[in-house]
C-alpha cells in the first residue's frame, strides 16, 4: 500500500491508460491484493488503517477499466454491507 501514491501519479492521464492493460499492471495489482488478503483479511474491512488508500487505488483502477479491480471493489462493498460474511 505504500506504493499507492506513486501508482496514483502514474494512473492519471490517457497515455498511461494503455500500460495498465498492455503490461497487465492493473490486473497484477489486483492479483497481489487477492494474494495477500488471506494473510491480512482485514484488508477488506471498513476500519483498516489503509482503507482510504485501498479505496482510492481500486477506484482509479476501475476507472481505467481493470475488471479485476472492480471485482475487488465489490468484495469490499459486500464486507461493508455484512462484515460477518466470509469473502
C-alpha positions, 0 to 999 in steps of 0.5 A: 500500500505504500506504493499507492501514491506513486501508482496514483501519479502514474494512473492519471492521464490517457497515455498511461491508460494503455500500460495498465492493460498492455503490461497487465499492471492493473490486473497484477495489482489486483492479483497481489491484493487477492494474494495477500488478503488471506494473510491480512483479511482485514484488508477488506474491512471498513476500519483498516488503517489503509482503507482510504488508500485501498479505496482510492487505488481500486477506484482509479483502477476501475476507472481505467477499466481493470475488471479485476479491480472492480471485482475487488471493489465489490468484495469490499462493498459486500464486507461493508454491507455484512462484515460477518460474511466470509469473502 
